[in-house]
Amino acid sequence: MSPDPGASEALIRLFHVHKRYAAKQALSDLTLEIRENEFVFITGPSGAGKTTLLKLLYLGETLSAGQVIIDGMNLARISRNRIPQLRRQFGIIFQDYKLIASKTVYENIALVLEAAGEKPRWLQKKVNSVLRAVGMEDRNASYPPSLSGGEQQRVAVARAIVGQPKIIVADEPTGSLDEESAGVIMTLLKKFHSTGGTLLVATHDMELIRRNDARVIHLDRGRLQPAPPL
């Protein structure tokens, strides 16, 4: 892929990446670049490898062959003590939210900053700031099971952005939401992108892609394929 002299440097590079689970080849010979501050949809049918690709980026899975380079860090060679540094580059949003049911909304978000060693005097200010940004400040003492799906996903967005990551990866973030809630989540994600963040959204929802101006990476059976017409 030849660089665009007017574009920012590549933040994410994949070279001939393969991922195999036992007898199943999940990804085959992927080579691609994603530049800083890009907004990218990763699409394809169920089982195409979308989730696997996202997980490889933050070492939720390890690759079977090839190289993944994130902001200059080669994940095939990364030392164990640099993995936390890598993961602080990412905010991660899941379709099923993955909030801790026994902790409040505030506590779910604060955990990210506590794990990063944030000083207590700044922690409360940062958590309250992101809760205001996603419109959930009045639910800070609520527990996730008492929230609607859209509200839980707003908390998940707040958790993803509170550490000020360079990259957000969102795996089907609107897949289980109604149209109104999905619109709110995409507005929040695009706001992150507008501040300079790199945004990767895995989805099979072609209508969502049609409504948003972004690059499309299409996978089918673990291989890059031309994106279908919108």
N, C-alpha and C positions, 0 to 999 in steps of 0.2 A: 504494500500500500504506500503510495508516494505521499509525502507530507504536503499539506497546503501551507505555503509560506505565510499566509495571512492568519493562520489558525494558531491556537495555543499548542503547547507541547502535549504529546500523548501522556496521559496519566496512567492508563492501563494498557498493557501489551500482552497478547497471547501469541505464542509461536508453536504451531503444530501440537496443540494440546489434545491429549487423549485421556478419557476417564472410563475405566471398566469396573463394573461390579460383578464379581464372579464370572458368569458366562455372558453377561449383558454388557455391550459396548454402549455407554451412555453418551459419550462425546467422541467424535472422530476428527482428528486433524484440523482443529480450529486455529486459524490465524487471523487476528483482528486487532485493531487499535481503537481506544476510546480516549478522546481528548478531554483535557480539563474544561469544566463547565459545559460539557455536552449533556443533552437530554436524549436518552436512548430508550426505545421500547425493544424488549426482547420477546419475540412472539414465536408461535408455532403450536401445533396440536399437543394434546396431553401426551406426556412421555417423550417430548422432543428433546429434552435436556435443559430446559430453561432454568429450573431450580438448581440443577447440578452446576451449571455455569456460574450462577450467582454464588453458590457455596464455595467454589474453588477460589473466588476472588478474596474472600476473607478467611480462608483456611477452615471453613466449616467442613470441607472435604479436601483430601490431598489428591493431586493429579497422578495419573498412572504414567504419563510420558509427556514430554514437551516442557515449555517454560511459561510461567505467568509472572509478569513484572508489574508491580504496583508502586508508582511513585519512586522508581529506582530500586525497589526491593525485589530480588529474585526469590519467589516463593519456593522454588525447588532447592534453594540453598540457604534459606533463612534460618538463623539460629533461634533456639527456643526463647532466649531472652529478648529477641526482637519481635516476637509474635504479638505481645500486648501493644507495642508501638504500631504495628500494622493494623490491628483491629480498632485502635482509636481513630484511624482514618475513616472508619465506616459507621454509618447508622443503618440499622437493619430493621425492615418492616415485613412482618409475616401476614399471610392471609388470615390465620387463626389467632393473631394478636400476640400470643405467648406472654400475656401479663400474668403476674403472680397473684392468684386469687386471694391469698391470705394477707396481702399488703395493700395499703391504700394507693390511690392514684399518685399522690405525692411521693410515697415511698418507692413505688415502681420506677419513677423517673429518677429519684435521688440515688438509687442504686448505681446508676451509670457513673455519676460523678464521684460517688464514694469509691468505686472500684478504680477510678483514675487518680485517686488521691486528692480530690478537690478540697480546698480549705473550707472548714465549716462556715466561716463568715460569708463566703461567696455562694455556697451551695444553695441556701434557701432563696437567695435573690435569683439565681439562674433557673431553678425549678419553677418558681412563680412566674418568671418572665415567659418561659415556653408554654406554661399552662394558659397564660393570657393570650399568647399568640395563636393557640389552637381552640380558644373559646371554652376551656374546661376549668378555669380558675375556681368556679363555684362548686366544683365536684372534687376538689383536692383531697377531701377526707373520705370519699366514697371508695367502695371496694369494687373491683372489676365485675363480679357477677351481677351487681345492681345496675350496670350500665347497658345501654343498647349497643348493638354491633358497631354503629357509626361512632358512638362515643368512645368505645374501646379502641377503635382504630385511630381516633384523634389522640388518645393517650399514647398509643404506639408511635405515632408521628412525633409527638413531643419527646418521647424517650429517645427516638432516633436522632433528633436534632440538638438535644441539650448539650451534648459534648462537642458541638461545633465541628462535625466531621467534614472531610473533603468530599466524601462520596456517600450517597444514600442508595442502597439496593432494596427494592421493594418487590416482594414476590406475591403477585396477584393481590395487591393491596385493596382493590375494590371488588374482588370476586364474590364476596358474600354480602355485599351492601346493596341497598336500594339506590336508585338513580340519584336522588338528592344527596344522600350521604357520600356516594362515590364522587359526586361533583365537589363536595367540600374537601375530601381527602386530596383530590387532584389539585385543587387550588392551593392547598397547603404545600404540597410537594413542589409545585411550580414556583411558589414563593421562595422555597429553599434554593431552587435552581437559579432564580433571578438574582440571588445574593452572591452568586459565583460558585455554587456547589455543583458537583457532577451527579446526575440523577439517572439511575438505571431501573426501569420498571418492567418486570416480566408479566405478560398478560396474554391471554388468548382472545381478549375482547376487541374485535376489529373496530367496533363503534367507538370505543375509547380512543383508539389510535387515530381514527378519522377526525375526532374532535380536537386533537392536540398536535401541534407542529413539532415533530421530533424525528430523529433518525430511527429507522427500523432495522433491527437485526433479526432475521428469520431463521429458525432452526427446524429441521425435520429429521427425525431419527438420528439426532446427535451431530448432524452436519449443517454447515452454513448453506443456505439456499437463497435464491433471489426472493425478495419480499413480494408477496402477492399484491395485486392492484387493490387500492383502497376504494 
